[in-house]
Amino acid sequence: MRKEYAWVPGFRYQEARAQVLQSFLDRPQFYHGDAAVALIGVQARINLAAALSRLAQ
């Protein structure tokens, strides 16, 4: 993702990326269908939280 936005200054990229990731985390669910939510919903939240944590460093 970062390579596609290499022209954006680092601090701006981090701010905007964090906002996008947080907007995903704020959703009650990412996937439609109970099977998808059960199988990958929890892991998706873990991955998004980890990505946000890395951006904050």
Helices and strands as residue ranges (DSSP letters): G 3-5, H 10-25, H 34-36, I 37-41, H 42-56
